[in-house]
């Protein structure tokens, strides 16, 4: 069945530390070029790590080449080296390569010993992943027996990253029943091994064959499938490349489609090779006839940040108070966002360019103040964006190469000559971040950020939405350590009337507080400002700048942890409040909320997918309240709660990714996105082990008939989780996107219910089947569907390929609930054999009031297991109480027989 997702723009925010991923990878003549592998700034200097990375890629390339039938290999890799490591002549400055667009990150694990390789994957089947994660110990070969050779594992992770396939094992369900037989979840099913579990008694433990749960027919908890170390089966790499014989992906010929693993659940039972074969990479290549060359490597070392502001001061900037709002946002960037030690310059432009400041290094408040005084005070003239860019390149080249430099370009005007400098931009090696202000900014503006990997943002003329300040607040360095980056805690605005108050609180958690700034702006007159710390102490020392209509307070040292309160009083004007801070410690990772959108434009109704994540270091934050505020070019805003429930747009439950579909389009043009995340009593953030897509932690191996056990997989106990609630607040710009082809109102219903992706089934009472799933909506995951269609079949492929012809379950009493509610449905199979050992497969489809149908759900299977009856216990009669002096008849003979038997046993023992 074809996907209906082409009928909606899917909006999902990826909130991830440093994760504005915009991969530079190119596929050129079968070879993958420009792969970026970044060493995290917190990794201690170790030159052998660089060689370990080279060795991994070099070993992986021929393995990839053979596994893909001679189609792909690794051609060139850039290794990003931290700024704090010693410089060397062979280390050169990066161009567009940054930590934000790194394809592989090498970082220390949050939990010592947890060196599991994994790939961040937030999309659907066949969609590219975000980033591969390795640890130094893994690359050093210290986990060889657990995960396998590093090169082979890299190919496993590459398949996640590049082709959007999934694992063929399942840590949450290791076994299943098929035709009455217990099977390990694996692919292919011909991988051989033993089922073993640890049995403990009297203080000693031993590994023995697994016991069977008589209620389910499956092995009891604690059972492990232990593969043979040496096998002949060649598939599959997505099960475990650590098996020596495994050199292929599963194909449709050997794919284990009944196994309840993520690949089957997310890819509609297709094999990994079928998904790879459908990829864009596969379609534009043919097998090579010669062996590929070895990979080449470039060593790039991060240097000081070099940034130049390129600001529009044309006549249209006088509209909507734009010039003054530019000054407010520019001051925030220069006073707070740009990092200490950075180099900053400034160019303004109208019909020509004007250098306002050459590059200066920011070492103190003096340089910051001097730069703010160069912000434009007067707006007039036309718009020549290319003039501004060329002037910025010249400013940078007076001191440095433009390689790896950054330009922040803001404009509100149209310019039909912008494409004339595209080639110069490409050749410059500079990253360009674009800020479109108002409804008429040049349509080609986003091309500049797209071709250079920069951030694209949009701010409307609605000052209360604080969009311009949010856009500049999102421009922290993509290469600095997390402790150096500015973090936005709050961003609010309100239009007040008749001496009204704008009241609120800001949470300062223990992971932030250093270099904290409160910034207030107004549109006419300075408001009354009251600001108190968590102890209730009133804060003095506000710096008031009446010319740009703003005031700010820098908290000395580290701000107190707790709830800060503010009250702003004004009449007939718009106020905004912004709070930024930095990490409280270089060693404690801050909770971060940054954003990334998978696509920056789309033609209605083609899909646009984005995903959401909140992290502290590499650990996700759960149970937060996350809201997206989406504003169209018309100024209309939509508040959208993002969920981490493993349903609808959300790929995995409780992984720190918060997602939601967005269907409330009202016009063509640019849309801005702001994300707000809160933790606390009602949103208890907890740090737990993420559910990861990555190489399997092999429990052990059977070698020469003996089991050799590996160290256990590190886990976090429930007791650890109970004490890790966090209270925090964050806001961030989610960038912008451009919609086209949106029909005029009233917009017709083109949005079906979303696919059900978390369907589960179990046998209940040897007669009933119990189904559970998360309710979809009328429009994807909003509203309420009209009805459900449930089909069953004894053949999993018949159900997938002939859903409409499969046997339908009576659902007349099943009324759909509101989207994101839990659905439960119990039924008895009818008109189909259902006896001991029977396998049945089930799928669900939702239908809305316009008769639009969702994709069929993930297919689940049940196997009826009726344990054999336990024979009744026959009580053993007690022995008679014999008295040697009794006169019971026959007793004398019985005593003689006992004596004779005793003598016989003694003679046998002695003989």
C-alpha positions in Angstrom: 0.0 0.0 0.0 1.3 3.4 -0.9 2.1 5.9 1.9 -0.3 8.8 2.4 2.5 10.8 4.0 2.9 12.6 0.8 -0.2 14.6 1.8 1.3 16.4 4.7 4.3 18.4 5.8 5.6 16.5 8.7 7.1 18.7 11.3 9.4 17.2 13.8 12.0 19.0 15.8 15.4 17.6 16.4 16.5 19.1 19.7 20.0 17.8 20.2 23.2 19.3 21.5 25.1 20.8 18.5 22.8 19.0 16.1 22.1 21.2 13.1 23.2 18.4 11.0 23.6 19.2 7.3 25.9 16.5 5.9 28.5 17.3 3.3 28.7 13.7 2.0 28.8 13.3 -1.8 28.6 10.1 -3.8 31.0 10.4 -6.7 31.7 7.4 -9.0 30.7 4.9 -6.4 32.8 6.5 -3.7 31.6 8.4 -0.7 33.5 11.7 -0.4 33.6 14.4 2.3 32.6 12.2 5.3 33.3 14.2 8.4 34.4 12.4 11.6 34.7 14.8 14.6 36.6 14.2 17.8 34.6 15.8 20.7 36.4 18.7 22.4 36.2 16.9 25.7 38.2 13.8 24.5 41.8 13.9 26.0 44.5 14.4 23.4 45.6 11.1 22.0 47.2 10.8 18.5 46.6 7.1 18.3 42.9 7.9 18.2 43.4 9.6 14.8 45.2 6.4 13.5 42.4 4.2 15.0 39.8 6.3 12.9 41.9 5.8 9.8 42.2 2.1 10.4 38.5 1.7 10.9 37.6 3.4 7.7 40.3 1.6 5.7 39.1 -1.8 7.0 35.5 -0.9 6.4 35.8 0.2 2.7 36.5 -3.3 1.1 33.9 -4.8 3.5 31.3 -2.3 2.3 32.4 -2.8 -1.3 31.7 -6.6 -1.2 28.6 -6.3 0.9 27.0 -4.0 -1.7 27.9 -6.1 -4.7 30.8 -3.8 -5.7 28.7 -0.6 -5.7 30.1 1.6 -2.8 33.3 2.3 -1.0 34.7 5.1 1.2 36.7 7.5 -0.8 37.6 10.5 1.4 37.3 11.4 5.0 37.9 14.6 7.0 38.8 14.2 10.7 38.0 17.2 12.9 40.6 17.6 15.6 39.7 19.7 18.8 41.1 23.2 19.1 42.8 22.4 22.4 45.0 19.6 20.9 48.5 20.5 19.9 48.8 22.1 16.4 50.8 20.3 13.7 51.9 21.3 10.2 49.6 18.7 8.6 46.5 20.1 10.4 44.7 22.6 8.3 41.7 24.9 9.0 38.3 23.4 8.1 36.0 25.0 5.5 32.4 24.0 5.8 33.2 21.0 8.2 31.8 21.6 11.7 30.8 19.6 14.7 27.2 20.4 13.8 27.4 18.7 10.4 29.7 15.9 11.5 28.6 12.4 10.2 30.4 10.6 13.0 31.1 11.9 16.5 33.8 10.3 18.7 33.1 11.1 22.3 33.5 9.7 25.8 30.5 7.8 27.0 28.2 9.3 29.7 28.3 6.0 31.6 31.8 4.5 32.0 32.1 1.3 30.0 29.0 2.0 27.9 30.9 1.9 24.6 28.0 0.8 22.4 28.2 2.1 18.9 24.9 3.6 17.7 23.4 5.8 15.1 20.8 8.6 15.7 17.9 7.7 13.6 14.7 9.6 13.9 13.1 9.1 10.5 11.1 6.4 8.8 12.4 3.5 6.9 14.6 4.5 4.0 15.3 8.0 5.4 18.8 9.1 6.3 19.9 9.0 9.9 21.5 11.9 11.8 24.9 10.8 13.1 27.0 7.8 14.1 28.5 7.7 17.6 31.6 5.9 18.7 33.8 6.0 21.8 37.6 6.1 21.9 37.7 2.7 23.7 35.6 1.1 20.9 37.9 2.6 18.2 40.9 1.3 20.2 39.6 -2.3 19.8 38.8 -2.8 23.5 35.3 -4.1 22.7 36.2 -6.4 19.9 34.6 -9.5 21.3 31.4 -7.6 22.2 30.6 -5.7 19.0 33.0 -7.1 16.4 35.8 -5.6 14.3 35.6 -1.8 14.1 35.5 -1.7 10.3 32.6 -4.1 10.1 30.7 -2.2 12.7 31.2 1.0 10.8 29.5 -0.6 7.8 26.6 -1.6 10.1 26.2 2.0 11.3 26.7 3.4 7.8 23.6 1.4 6.6 21.6 3.1 9.4 23.0 6.5 8.5 22.9 6.5 4.8 20.1 4.2 3.8 17.7 4.3 6.8 17.6 0.5 7.5 17.2 -0.8 11.0 18.5 -3.6 13.3 17.5 -7.2 12.9 17.8 -8.0 16.5 15.5 -6.9 19.3 16.7 -6.3 22.9 13.1 -5.8 24.1 11.8 -9.1 22.6 14.5 -11.6 22.0 12.4 -14.6 21.1 9.1 -15.4 19.4 6.9 -18.4 18.5 6.5 -19.7 14.9 4.7 -22.9 14.1 4.9 -23.8 17.7 8.7 -23.5 17.8 10.7 -21.0 19.8 13.0 -18.9 17.7 15.6 -16.2 18.5 15.0 -12.9 16.8 17.7 -12.9 14.1 18.3 -12.7 10.4 18.9 -14.9 8.8 17.1 -17.7 10.7 20.0 -20.0 9.7 22.4 -18.4 12.2 23.1 -21.2 14.7 23.6 -21.1 18.4 22.3 -22.2 21.8 19.8 -20.9 24.3 21.3 -20.4 27.7 20.3 -18.7 31.0 22.0 -18.1 34.3 20.7 -20.3 37.2 21.6 -19.5 40.7 21.2 -21.6 43.8 22.8 -21.5 47.2 25.1 -18.6 46.4 26.5 -20.1 43.2 25.5 -19.6 39.6 25.9 -21.6 36.4 24.7 -21.2 32.8 22.2 -23.9 31.8 19.6 -24.4 29.1 16.8 -21.9 29.2 13.5 -22.8 30.9 10.1 -22.4 29.2 7.4 -20.1 30.5 4.3 -22.3 30.6 2.1 -19.2 30.2 3.6 -18.0 26.9 5.6 -20.9 25.5 8.6 -18.6 25.2 11.8 -18.9 27.1 11.8 -17.3 30.6 13.4 -13.9 31.2 17.2 -14.0 31.4 17.5 -16.4 28.4 20.1 -15.5 25.8 20.8 -16.8 22.3 24.5 -17.5 22.1 25.7 -17.8 18.5 28.4 -20.1 17.3 31.7 -18.2 16.8 32.4 -19.8 13.5 29.5 -20.2 11.0 28.9 -20.5 7.3 25.8 -18.2 7.0 26.6 -15.0 5.2 23.7 -12.8 6.4 23.0 -10.4 7.9 25.2 -7.4 8.7 22.2 -5.7 10.4 21.9 -8.6 12.8 25.6 -8.9 13.7 28.7 -8.2 11.6 30.7 -9.6 14.5 29.9 -13.2 13.3 32.9 -14.0 11.1 31.0 -15.5 8.2 28.6 -12.5 7.9 29.5 -10.5 4.8 26.1 -9.6 3.3 22.8 -7.9 4.0 19.6 -10.0 4.2 17.8 -10.2 0.9 14.2 -11.1 0.1 15.5 -14.7 -0.4 16.8 -15.2 3.1 15.1 -12.4 5.1 13.4 -13.6 8.3 10.2 -11.6 7.8 8.4 -13.2 10.8 11.0 -12.0 13.4 9.7 -9.1 15.5 12.7 -6.8 15.0 12.8 -3.1 14.1 13.6 -3.7 10.5 10.4 -5.7 10.0 8.4 -3.3 12.2 9.5 -0.1 10.5 10.1 -1.3 6.9 6.9 -3.2 6.2 8.7 -6.6 6.4 11.2 -5.7 3.7 14.7 -7.0 3.9 17.6 -4.5 4.4 18.9 -5.2 0.9 15.5 -4.3 -0.6 15.6 -0.9 1.2 19.1 -0.3 0.1 18.2 -1.2 -3.4 15.5 1.4 -3.4 17.8 4.2 -2.2 18.8 7.2 -4.3 22.5 6.1 -3.9 21.7 2.7 -5.5 19.7 4.1 -8.3 22.5 6.3 -9.6 25.3 3.7 -9.5 26.3 0.6 -11.3 28.7 -2.1 -10.0 32.4 -1.4 -10.5 34.6 -3.7 -12.5 37.9 -2.9 -10.7 38.9 -2.8 -7.0 38.4 0.7 -5.4 41.3 2.7 -4.1 42.0 3.0 -0.4 40.4 6.0 1.5 42.2 9.3 1.8 42.2 11.4 4.9 42.5 15.1 5.7 43.2 16.4 9.2 41.4 19.5 10.1 41.9 21.4 13.4 39.2 23.7 14.7 40.5 27.3 15.2 39.2 30.6 16.6 35.7 31.6 15.5 35.7 34.3 12.8 32.3 35.9 12.1 31.2 39.0 10.2 27.7 40.6 10.4 26.3 41.6 7.1 23.3 43.8 7.8 20.7 45.4 5.5 20.1 49.1 6.1 18.1 49.8 2.9 15.0 52.0 3.0 12.6 49.2 3.6 14.3 48.7 7.0 12.4 51.7 8.3 9.1 49.7 8.1 7.7 48.0 11.1 10.5 49.3 13.4 12.8 46.8 11.7 16.0 48.8 12.0 15.6 49.2 15.8 14.7 45.6 16.2 17.9 44.8 14.2 19.9 46.9 16.7 18.3 45.0 19.7 19.1 41.6 18.2 22.5 42.7 17.1 23.4 43.9 20.6 22.3 40.6 22.1 24.6 38.7 19.6 27.6 41.0 20.3 27.1 41.3 24.0 26.2 37.7 24.8 26.1 35.1 22.0 29.5 35.4 20.3 32.1 33.6 22.3 35.0 35.1 24.1 38.2 35.0 22.0 36.2 35.1 18.7 37.0 37.6 15.9 34.1 39.7 14.8 33.5 42.4 12.1 30.6 44.2 10.6 29.4 45.3 7.1 26.2 47.1 6.3 24.7 47.4 2.8 22.0 49.3 0.9 22.7 49.7 -2.8 26.4 49.5 -1.9 28.4 48.0 1.0 29.9 49.9 3.9 32.5 48.5 6.3 31.5 49.4 9.9 34.2 47.5 11.6 37.2 45.5 10.6 37.8 42.2 12.5 38.5 42.6 16.2 39.2 39.9 18.7 36.7 39.9 21.6 38.7 39.7 24.8 36.7 41.9 27.1 33.5 44.0 27.4 35.3 46.9 25.7 35.4 45.2 22.3 31.8 44.1 22.6 30.6 47.6 23.5 32.7 49.1 20.6 31.1 46.8 18.1 27.5 47.6 19.3 28.2 51.2 18.6 28.8 50.4 14.9 25.3 49.0 14.4 23.3 51.0 11.7 21.4 54.0 12.9 19.9 55.2 9.6 18.2 53.2 6.8 17.9 54.4 3.2 18.6 53.2 -0.3 18.3 50.0 -2.3 19.4 46.4 -1.6 22.5 44.8 -2.9 23.2 41.6 -1.0 26.1 40.5 -3.1 27.9 43.8 -2.4 27.6 43.1 1.3 28.9 39.6 1.0 31.9 40.6 -1.2 32.8 43.3 1.3 32.6 40.8 4.2 34.9 38.4 2.3 37.4 41.3 1.9 37.2 42.2 5.6 37.9 38.6 6.6 40.8 38.2 4.1 42.7 41.1 5.6 43.5 38.8 8.5 42.5 35.3 7.7 41.4 32.9 5.0 37.7 32.8 4.5 37.8 29.0 5.0 35.6 28.1 8.0 34.6 31.7 8.6 31.0 32.6 9.3 28.7 35.4 7.9 25.4 36.4 9.5 23.4 37.9 6.6 20.2 39.8 7.5 17.9 41.3 4.9 14.3 42.4 4.5 14.4 43.3 0.8 14.1 41.8 -2.6 17.3 41.5 -4.8 17.1 39.9 -8.2 20.9 39.9 -8.6 21.6 37.7 -5.6 22.5 34.6 -7.7 25.4 36.5 -9.3 27.6 35.8 -6.3 26.6 32.2 -5.7 29.9 30.9 -7.2 31.9 33.3 -5.1 30.1 32.0 -2.0 30.8 28.4 -2.9 34.5 29.1 -3.5 34.9 31.1 -0.3 34.6 28.2 2.1 32.6 30.4 4.4 29.4 29.3 6.2 26.5 31.8 5.7 23.6 32.0 8.2 20.6 33.8 6.7 17.9 35.8 8.6 14.9 36.8 6.5 13.1 39.7 8.1 9.5 40.5 7.0 7.4 39.1 4.2 9.4 40.4 1.2 13.0 39.2 1.9 14.7 37.8 -1.2 13.3 34.5 -2.2 16.7 33.1 -3.1 18.1 34.0 0.3 17.9 30.4 1.7 20.1 29.1 -1.2 23.1 30.8 0.5 22.6 28.9 3.8 21.7 25.7 2.0 24.9 25.6 -0.1 27.2 26.4 2.8 25.5 24.5 5.6 24.4 27.6 7.5 21.3 28.2 9.6 18.3 29.7 8.0 15.8 31.7 10.0 12.8 33.9 9.5 11.4 36.7 11.7 8.0 38.4 11.1 7.1 42.0 11.8 5.2 40.8 14.9 7.5 42.1 17.7 5.7 40.2 20.4 6.9 36.9 18.9 10.5 37.9 19.5 11.5 36.2 16.3 14.5 38.4 15.4 16.1 38.1 18.8 15.5 34.3 18.7 17.2 34.1 15.3 20.4 35.9 16.5 20.2 34.0 19.8 20.5 30.7 17.9 23.9 31.7 16.3 26.3 30.1 18.8 29.4 28.6 17.4 29.1 25.2 15.8 32.5 24.2 16.8 33.0 25.2 20.4 32.6 23.0 23.5 29.1 22.8 24.9 30.2 24.7 28.0 31.1 27.8 25.8 27.8 28.1 23.9 25.1 30.5 24.9 21.9 28.7 25.9 18.5 30.5 25.8 16.4 29.9 28.8 13.4 32.1 28.0 11.9 34.1 25.2 8.5 35.8 25.6 6.6 38.8 24.3 3.3 40.5 25.1 1.4 43.5 24.0 0.1 45.4 27.1 -2.8 47.8 27.5 -3.7 50.2 30.4 -0.9 49.6 32.9 -1.0 45.8 32.5 1.7 43.5 33.9 3.7 40.9 32.1 4.6 38.4 34.9 6.5 35.2 34.7 9.3 33.0 36.0 12.5 31.5 34.6 14.1 28.3 35.9 17.8 28.4 36.3 18.9 24.7 36.7 22.2 23.4 38.1 23.7 22.8 34.6 23.6 26.5 33.6 23.9 29.9 35.4 27.3 31.2 34.2 27.2 34.5 32.2 23.5 34.9 32.6 21.8 37.8 30.9 18.2 39.2 31.3 17.2 41.4 28.2 14.0 43.4 28.1 12.9 45.4 25.0 9.9 47.8 24.5 8.4 49.7 21.6 7.6 53.1 23.0 8.4 53.9 26.7 10.6 52.1 29.3 8.4 49.8 31.4 8.6 49.3 35.1 10.9 46.3 35.7 11.0 44.1 38.7 13.4 41.2 38.8 14.0 38.9 41.8 16.3 35.9 42.4 15.1 32.6 43.9 15.6 34.0 47.4 13.3 36.9 46.6 16.1 39.5 46.5 15.3 42.3 44.1 18.0 42.7 41.4 19.4 46.1 40.7 21.9 47.3 38.1 19.9 47.2 34.9 21.6 49.0 32.0 19.0 51.0 30.2 19.6 51.9 26.5 16.8 54.3 25.6 18.0 54.8 22.0 17.5 51.2 21.1 14.6 50.8 23.6 16.2 47.9 25.6 17.5 47.2 29.1 19.7 44.3 30.2 21.1 42.9 33.4 24.3 40.7 33.6 24.2 38.4 36.6 27.8 38.4 38.1 29.4 35.0 38.6 27.0 32.1 38.5 23.3 32.8 38.8 21.5 31.1 41.8 19.8 27.8 41.0 16.0 28.0 41.3 13.1 30.1 40.1 13.7 33.7 39.1 10.7 35.9 38.8 10.0 39.0 36.7 7.2 41.6 36.5 7.0 44.2 33.7 4.4 47.0 33.7 3.5 49.1 30.7 0.7 50.6 28.6 -0.1 50.4 24.9 3.1 48.8 23.8 4.9 45.5 23.2 7.4 44.1 25.6 9.8 41.1 25.2 12.0 39.3 27.7 14.9 37.1 26.8 17.2 35.2 29.2 20.4 33.5 28.1 23.1 31.7 30.1 26.0 29.3 29.7 27.0 26.0 31.3 27.8 26.3 35.0 30.8 23.9 34.7 33.1 22.7 31.9 32.7 19.1 33.2 28.9 19.0 33.8 27.1 18.8 30.4 24.3 21.4 30.2 20.8 20.4 29.2 20.5 21.6 25.6 17.7 22.3 23.3 18.8 23.0 19.7 16.9 22.5 16.5 17.3 21.0 13.1 14.8 20.5 10.3 15.3 17.8 7.7 14.0 20.0 4.9 13.8 23.7 4.5 11.1 23.8 1.8 8.5 21.7 0.2 5.7 21.8 -2.3 2.3 21.1 -0.8 1.3 18.3 -0.3 4.8 16.7 -0.4 6.2 15.7 3.0 8.7 17.6 5.1 10.1 15.7 8.0 11.8 17.0 11.1 12.4 15.4 14.5 13.0 16.5 18.2 15.5 15.7 20.9 16.5 17.1 24.3 19.8 15.9 25.8 22.2 16.3 28.6 25.5 15.2 27.0 24.5 12.0 25.2 21.7 11.2 27.6 18.1 12.0 26.7 15.8 14.0 28.9 12.4 12.4 29.3 8.9 13.6 30.4 9.5 17.2 29.5 6.7 19.5 28.3 7.8 20.5 24.8 5.9 23.0 22.6 6.5 24.2 19.1 5.3 27.7 18.2 4.9 28.0 14.4 4.3 31.4 12.8 3.4 31.9 9.2 4.2 34.9 7.0 0.7 36.1 7.8 1.6 36.4 11.5 -0.7 33.5 12.5 0.8 31.3 15.2 0.0 27.7 16.1 1.1 26.1 19.4 1.8 22.4 19.0 2.6 20.0 21.8 5.4 17.7 20.9 5.3 14.1 22.2 7.8 11.4 23.0 5.2 8.5 22.9 6.5 6.3 20.0 3.4 7.0 17.9 2.5 9.2 15.0 5.5 11.3 14.1 7.5 10.0 17.0 9.7 7.0 16.0 10.6 5.7 19.4 9.0 6.1 22.8 11.0 7.5 25.7 14.2 8.3 23.7 14.2 12.0 24.4 12.8 12.8 20.9 9.6 14.9 20.9 7.7 15.0 17.7 4.4 15.9 16.1 2.8 16.3 12.7 1.9 19.8 11.6 -1.0 20.3 9.2 -2.3 23.8 10.1 -0.9 25.6 7.0 -2.7 28.8 6.1 -0.6 30.3 3.3 2.4 30.0 1.1 5.8 31.5 2.1 8.1 31.4 5.1 7.2 29.9 8.5 9.3 30.4 11.6 9.6 27.8 14.4 10.3 28.4 18.1 10.6 25.5 20.5 9.9 25.7 24.3 10.9 22.9 26.7 10.1 22.7 30.4 10.9 20.2 33.1 9.8 19.9 36.7 7.0 18.4 38.7 4.6 17.9 35.8 7.4 17.2 33.3 9.9 15.1 35.3 13.0 15.0 33.2 14.9 11.8 33.8 18.2 10.7 32.3 18.1 7.1 31.1 19.9 4.8 28.7 18.6 5.6 25.2 17.1 3.0 23.0 19.7 3.0 20.3 20.0 1.8 16.7 23.4 0.2 16.6 25.6 -2.8 16.8 24.4 -5.6 19.0 26.0 -6.2 22.4 26.9 -9.9 21.9 26.4 -11.7 25.3 28.9 -14.4 24.4 30.2 -16.9 21.9 30.2 -20.7 21.5 33.7 -21.7 20.5 34.9 -25.3 20.4 31.8 -26.4 22.2 32.3 -24.0 25.1 30.5 -20.7 25.9 32.8 -17.7 26.3 30.8 -14.9 28.0 31.3 -11.2 27.4 30.9 -8.6 30.1 27.3 -7.7 30.7 25.7 -4.7 29.0 25.8 -1.6 31.3 22.4 -0.7 32.6 20.9 2.0 34.7 18.8 0.7 37.6 15.3 2.0 38.3 16.7 3.4 41.6 19.1 5.5 39.7 16.3 7.0 37.6 14.1 7.9 40.6 16.7 10.5 41.8 17.3 12.2 38.5 14.4 14.5 38.1 15.4 17.9 36.7 13.7 21.3 36.6 14.7 23.4 33.6 13.4 25.8 31.0 14.7 26.3 27.5 13.6 28.1 24.3 15.3 28.1 21.0 14.7 29.1 17.4 13.8 26.1 15.3 14.8 27.8 12.1 12.5 28.3 9.2 10.9 26.6 6.2 9.2 27.7 3.0 5.8 26.3 1.9 4.5 26.5 -1.6 1.4 25.1 -3.4 -0.8 25.6 -0.4 -4.4 26.1 -1.7 -6.5 29.1 -0.8 -8.9 28.8 2.1 -10.8 26.8 2.8 -8.0 24.3 2.6 -9.5 20.9 1.6 -8.9 17.8 3.9 -5.9 16.2 2.4 -4.6 14.7 5.6 -5.4 11.1 6.5 -4.9 9.6 10.0 -1.3 8.8 10.6 0.0 5.2 10.5 -0.3 3.2 13.7 3.3 2.2 14.4 3.1 0.7 17.9 0.5 -2.0 17.5 1.1 -4.9 20.0 -0.8 -8.2 20.4 -0.9 -11.0 23.0 -3.0 -14.0 23.6 -5.5 -13.7 26.5 -7.0 -16.8 28.1 -6.2 -19.2 25.2 -9.2 -17.8 23.3 -8.9 -14.0 22.9 -6.4 -11.7 21.2 -5.7 -8.5 23.0 -4.5 -5.5 20.9 -3.1 -2.2 22.1 -2.0 0.8 20.1 -1.9 4.6 20.3 -4.8 6.3 18.6 -4.1 8.3 15.4 -6.2 11.4 14.6 -8.4 12.6 11.9 -5.5 14.6 10.4 -2.4 12.5 11.2 -2.1 12.8 15.0 -4.7 15.6 15.5 -8.4 15.1 16.3 -10.2 11.8 16.2 -10.4 9.1 13.5 -13.8 7.9 12.3 -13.2 4.1 12.5 -10.7 1.3 12.4 -10.3 -1.6 10.0 -8.7 -4.7 11.6 -7.6 -7.6 9.3 -6.1 -11.0 10.2 -4.4 -13.7 8.2 -2.4 -16.9 8.7 0.1 -15.5 6.2 2.1 -12.5 7.0 2.8 -11.6 3.4 -0.8 -12.1 2.3 -1.8 -9.6 5.0 0.8 -7.1 3.8 0.2 -7.5 0.1 -3.5 -8.2 0.1 -4.8 -6.3 3.1 -8.1 -5.3 1.5 -8.9 -9.0 0.7 -7.8 -10.3 4.1 -10.3 -11.5 6.8 -11.9 -8.5 8.6 -12.5 -8.5 12.3 -15.9 -7.1 13.6 -15.1 -3.6 15.0 -18.6 -2.2 15.2 -18.2 -1.6 18.9 -14.8 0.0 18.6 -15.1 3.8 18.6 -11.8 5.6 18.1 -10.5 7.8 20.9 -8.8 11.2 20.7 -5.4 11.2 19.0 -2.5 9.9 21.3 -4.9 8.1 23.6 -4.3 4.4 24.4 -6.6 2.0 22.5 -7.4 -1.5 23.7 -9.4 -4.0 21.7 -10.0 -7.7 22.6 -11.6 -10.1 20.1 -12.0 -13.7 19.3 -10.8 -14.9 15.9 -13.7 -16.1 13.7 -13.8 -17.9 10.4 -10.2 -18.9 10.7 -8.6 -21.9 12.5 -7.2 -20.9 15.9 -5.9 -23.8 17.8 -2.8 -24.8 19.6 0.3 -23.9 17.5 -1.7 -21.6 15.2 0.1 -18.4 14.0 -2.1 -15.4 13.2 -0.9 -12.0 11.9 -2.8 -8.8 12.5 -2.8 -5.2 11.1 -4.9 -2.1 11.7 -5.9 0.8 9.4 -7.6 4.0 10.5 -10.2 5.9 8.4 -11.2 9.6 8.8 -14.5 11.4 8.1 -13.4 12.1 4.5 -12.8 8.4 4.0 -9.0 9.0 3.8 -7.2 5.9 5.0 -3.9 5.6 6.9 -1.2 3.3 5.9 -1.6 -0.2 7.4 0.0 -0.5 10.8 3.0 -2.5 11.7 2.1 -6.1 11.4 2.1 -8.2 14.6 1.8 -11.9 15.1 0.5 -14.1 17.9 1.0 -17.8 18.3 -1.5 -19.8 20.4 0.3 -21.9 23.0 -1.7 -24.2 25.2 0.6 -25.9 27.7 0.1 -29.7 28.0 -2.0 -30.6 31.0 0.0 -31.3 34.2 -0.8 -34.9 35.4 -2.5 -35.0 38.8 -0.3 -35.9 41.7 -1.0 -39.4 43.1 -0.4 -39.4 46.8 2.1 -42.1 48.0 0.5 -44.3 50.8 2.3 -44.1 54.1 4.3 -47.0 55.3 2.6 -49.0 58.1 3.8 -48.6 61.6 5.2 -52.0 62.2 5.6 -53.4 65.7 8.1 -56.3 66.0 6.2 -57.8 68.8 2.9 -57.7 66.8 0.9 -60.8 66.3 -0.4 -59.7 62.9 -0.6 -62.7 60.6 2.2 -63.0 58.1 4.4 -60.5 60.0 7.0 -63.2 60.7 7.4 -64.0 57.0 7.8 -60.2 56.2 10.6 -59.9 58.8 12.4 -62.8 57.2 12.1 -61.2 53.7 13.5 -57.9 55.0 16.5 -59.7 56.6 17.1 -61.7 53.4 17.0 -58.5 51.2 19.4 -56.7 53.6 21.9 -59.6 53.4 21.6 -59.7 49.6 22.3 -55.9 49.3 25.4 -56.3 51.5 26.8 -59.2 49.5 26.3 -57.2 46.3 28.0 -54.2 47.7 31.0 -56.3 49.0 31.2 -58.4 45.9 
